[in-house]
Amino acid sequence: MRRRVVLVALLTLALATAAVGVSLAIAATAGNTSAAPSASASPSASPAAPVTADDYCYVEAMIYYRVKEQELADTLLRKQGIDAGALGFATGITERNEDELDDLRAWYLSWADARPAEPPTDGPCGGHGADHAQMPGMPSWSTLQGFVDAQHPDAERRFAEILQAQNAGMIALVTLILEGDPHPAVAESAEEVLKQAEADQETLQGILDALP
């Protein structure tokens, strides 16, 4: 019972983190003015390229997607008796996203002037809401609660299914972004996200197929 209470408390904290994910992204760099994207992907690498509201929308959305992805992975890693394939995938998530988030956070700060005054009602981020909580694929509270309570093999199944839905949302978003006229740095990032999401979908399906 104590362990379940702790897990529920951790989920509550995770949801609070997701709700202010972008704010935390700012805090993560507030004390480090040298934080910036790599030279190949930096906003300043293409000074003539205009930054649009869609570019900024992409940055905000991807911060939320990646933060939520890491929270899901951390929740799975705290469980006992989890399948090795799912554990390996969750561990990989926690290790691979840091560089990407560093770039996204730097763009979020550098491109603040492009942020729309009101949440967009159309375009790639139309209907995402003020805090992007309504983005395609983002899990509901009840879905997350079920995942926190789940144990092997249901935990792996819920984990994979939540991430499959989130990846489908990311694929839809980056496809819309790439169909427009994105900033070169955003285009490069979106192409990488698309490749990663498509590869992850296959891995997640393999996790599901291997479960009893």
C-alpha positions in Angstrom: 0.0 0.0 0.0 2.8 2.4 0.9 4.5 1.8 -2.5 1.3 2.5 -4.3 0.8 5.8 -2.4 4.4 6.8 -3.3 3.8 6.0 -7.0 0.6 8.0 -7.1 2.3 10.9 -5.5 5.1 10.6 -8.0 2.5 10.6 -10.8 0.9 13.8 -9.4 4.3 15.4 -9.4 5.0 14.3 -12.9 1.7 15.7 -14.1 2.5 19.0 -12.5 5.8 19.0 -14.2 4.2 18.4 -17.6 1.7 21.2 -17.0 4.6 23.6 -16.6 7.1 21.8 -18.8 8.0 24.9 -20.8 8.4 26.9 -17.6 10.8 24.3 -16.3 12.6 24.4 -19.6 13.3 28.1 -19.0 14.4 27.5 -15.5 16.8 24.8 -16.7 18.7 27.4 -18.6 18.1 30.5 -16.6 21.3 30.1 -14.6 23.4 29.1 -17.6 23.6 31.9 -20.2 26.1 29.9 -22.2 23.5 27.2 -23.0 22.8 27.2 -26.7 22.2 24.8 -29.5 25.1 23.3 -31.4 26.5 25.4 -34.2 24.8 23.3 -36.9 21.4 23.7 -35.4 21.6 27.0 -33.6 19.0 29.7 -34.5 21.9 32.1 -35.2 23.3 29.6 -37.8 20.7 30.9 -40.3 20.3 34.6 -39.4 18.4 35.5 -42.5 15.7 32.8 -41.9 12.6 34.2 -40.2 11.2 32.5 -37.1 7.5 32.0 -37.4 4.7 31.2 -34.9 4.7 27.7 -36.3 8.4 27.3 -35.6 7.8 28.4 -32.0 4.8 26.0 -31.8 7.0 23.2 -32.8 9.6 24.0 -30.1 6.9 24.2 -27.4 5.2 21.0 -28.5 8.3 19.0 -28.7 9.4 20.1 -25.2 6.1 18.8 -23.9 6.3 15.5 -25.8 9.9 14.8 -24.7 9.3 15.7 -21.1 6.2 13.4 -21.0 8.2 10.7 -22.7 10.9 10.8 -20.0 8.3 10.8 -17.2 6.7 7.7 -18.6 10.1 6.0 -18.9 11.0 7.0 -15.4 7.8 5.5 -14.1 8.4 2.2 -15.8 11.9 2.0 -14.5 10.7 2.3 -10.9 8.6 -0.8 -11.3 9.8 -4.4 -10.4 9.9 -7.5 -12.6 9.6 -5.6 -15.9 10.5 -7.2 -19.2 14.1 -6.6 -20.3 13.2 -5.3 -23.7 10.8 -2.6 -22.2 13.4 -1.7 -19.6 16.1 -1.3 -22.2 13.9 1.0 -24.3 12.9 3.1 -21.2 16.5 3.4 -20.2 17.4 4.6 -23.8 14.7 7.3 -23.6 16.2 8.7 -20.4 19.6 8.9 -22.0 19.0 10.1 -25.5 16.8 13.2 -25.1 19.1 15.5 -23.2 20.9 17.0 -26.2 17.6 17.5 -28.0 16.0 19.2 -25.1 19.0 21.5 -24.7 18.5 22.7 -28.2 14.8 23.1 -27.8 15.2 25.0 -24.6 17.7 27.4 -26.2 15.4 28.0 -29.1 12.5 28.5 -26.7 14.4 31.4 -25.1 15.9 32.8 -28.3 12.7 32.8 -30.3 10.4 34.2 -27.6 9.3 37.1 -29.9 7.7 34.6 -32.3 5.4 33.2 -29.6 1.8 34.0 -30.5 -0.2 36.1 -28.0 -3.0 33.6 -28.0 -3.1 29.8 -28.4 -3.5 29.1 -32.2 -6.8 27.8 -33.4 -5.4 26.6 -36.8 -2.1 25.5 -38.2 0.2 22.8 -36.8 -0.7 23.7 -33.2 -4.3 24.5 -33.6 -6.3 23.1 -30.7 -3.3 22.3 -28.5 -4.6 24.6 -25.7 -2.7 27.1 -23.7 -0.3 24.5 -22.2 -0.2 22.0 -25.0 -2.0 19.4 -22.8 -4.5 18.8 -25.7 -1.8 17.8 -28.2 -2.5 14.7 -30.2 -1.4 11.5 -28.3 -1.0 13.1 -24.9 -2.3 10.7 -22.3 -5.3 11.5 -20.0 -5.1 11.5 -16.2 -7.0 8.2 -16.1 -4.6 6.6 -18.6 -1.6 7.7 -16.5 -3.3 6.5 -13.3 -3.8 3.1 -14.8 -0.2 2.9 -15.9 1.1 3.9 -12.4 -1.0 1.2 -10.8 -0.1 -1.5 -13.4 2.4 -4.3 -12.8 4.1 -6.7 -15.2 3.0 -7.5 -17.9 0.2 -4.9 -18.0 2.7 -2.1 -17.1 4.8 -2.8 -20.2 1.6 -3.0 -22.3 0.3 0.3 -21.1 3.7 2.0 -21.4 4.0 0.8 -25.0 0.5 1.8 -26.0 0.8 5.3 -24.4 4.0 5.9 -26.2 2.6 4.6 -29.5 -0.2 7.1 -29.3 2.2 9.9 -28.4 4.5 9.0 -31.2 1.6 9.1 -33.6 0.8 12.6 -32.4 4.4 13.6 -32.9 4.4 12.2 -36.4 1.3 14.1 -37.3 2.7 17.3 -35.9 6.1 17.2 -37.6 4.5 16.2 -40.9 2.4 19.4 -40.8 5.5 21.4 -39.8 7.5 19.9 -42.7 4.7 20.5 -45.2 5.0 24.3 -44.4 8.0 26.5 -44.6 9.9 25.8 -41.4 13.0 27.5 -40.1 16.0 25.4 -41.3 16.8 24.4 -37.7 13.3 23.3 -37.2 13.2 21.4 -40.5 16.3 19.5 -39.5 15.0 18.7 -36.0 11.6 17.7 -37.4 13.2 15.3 -39.8 15.1 13.6 -37.0 12.0 13.5 -34.8 10.1 11.8 -37.6 12.8 9.1 -38.1 13.0 8.5 -34.4 9.3 8.3 -33.9 8.8 5.8 -36.8 11.6 3.6 -35.5 10.2 3.8 -32.0 6.8 2.6 -33.3 8.4 -0.6 -34.6 10.3 -1.1 -31.3 7.2 -0.5 -29.2 5.2 -3.0 -31.3 7.9 -5.5 -30.8 7.6 -5.0 -27.0 3.9 -5.6 -27.2 4.3 -8.7 -29.4 6.7 -10.2 -26.9 4.3 -9.8 -23.9 2.4 -12.9 -22.7 
